Amino acid sequence: MTFSKNESLSRDELQAWQLKHLKETLLRVYHLVPFYKKKV
Protein backbone atom coordinates (compact mmCIF):
# COMPACT_ATOMS: atom_id res chain seq x y z
CA MET A 1 0.00 0.00 0.00
CA THR A 2 1.30 3.44 -0.92
CA PHE A 3 0.64 6.43 1.31
CA SER A 4 0.42 10.02 0.22
CA LYS A 5 3.04 12.42 1.61
CA ASN A 6 0.14 14.44 3.03
CA GLU A 7 -0.82 11.60 5.37
CA SER A 8 2.35 12.11 7.39
CA LEU A 9 2.36 15.91 7.67
CA SER A 10 2.30 17.68 11.00
CA ARG A 11 -0.88 19.56 11.90
CA ASP A 12 0.70 22.92 10.93
CA GLU A 13 1.98 21.55 7.62
CA LEU A 14 -1.41 20.03 6.84
CA GLN A 15 -3.22 23.29 7.60
CA ALA A 16 -0.79 25.23 5.39
CA TRP A 17 -1.27 22.69 2.57
CA GLN A 18 -5.06 22.85 2.89
CA LEU A 19 -5.07 26.66 2.90
CA LYS A 20 -2.89 26.78 -0.20
CA HIS A 21 -5.20 24.47 -2.10
CA LEU A 22 -8.33 26.24 -0.88
CA LYS A 23 -6.97 29.57 -2.15
CA GLU A 24 -6.14 28.00 -5.51
CA THR A 25 -9.65 26.56 -5.77
CA LEU A 26 -11.31 29.85 -4.85
CA LEU A 27 -9.26 31.77 -7.41
CA ARG A 28 -10.10 29.25 -10.12
CA VAL A 29 -13.82 29.39 -9.29
CA TYR A 30 -13.79 33.19 -9.16
CA HIS A 31 -12.25 33.41 -12.63
CA LEU A 32 -14.28 30.65 -14.27
CA VAL A 33 -17.78 30.92 -12.78
CA PRO A 34 -19.66 34.15 -13.59
CA PHE A 35 -22.14 33.65 -10.73
CA TYR A 36 -19.41 33.94 -8.08
CA LYS A 37 -17.69 36.80 -9.84
CA LYS A 38 -20.92 38.84 -9.65
CA LYS A 39 -21.34 38.07 -5.93
CA VAL A 40 -17.99 39.55 -4.91
C-alpha positions in Angstrom: 0.0 0.0 0.0 1.3 3.4 -0.9 0.6 6.4 1.3 0.4 10.0 0.2 3.0 12.4 1.6 0.1 14.4 3.0 -0.8 11.6 5.4 2.3 12.1 7.4 2.4 15.9 7.7 2.3 17.7 11.0 -0.9 19.6 11.9 0.7 22.9 10.9 2.0 21.6 7.6 -1.4 20.0 6.8 -3.2 23.3 7.6 -0.8 25.2 5.4 -1.3 22.7 2.6 -5.1 22.9 2.9 -5.1 26.7 2.9 -2.9 26.8 -0.2 -5.2 24.5 -2.1 -8.3 26.2 -0.9 -7.0 29.6 -2.1 -6.1 28.0 -5.5 -9.7 26.6 -5.8 -11.3 29.9 -4.9 -9.3 31.8 -7.4 -10.1 29.2 -10.1 -13.8 29.4 -9.3 -13.8 33.2 -9.2 -12.2 33.4 -12.6 -14.3 30.6 -14.3 -17.8 30.9 -12.8 -19.7 34.1 -13.6 -22.1 33.6 -10.7 -19.4 33.9 -8.1 -17.7 36.8 -9.8 -20.9 38.8 -9.6 -21.3 38.1 -5.9 -18.0 39.5 -4.9 
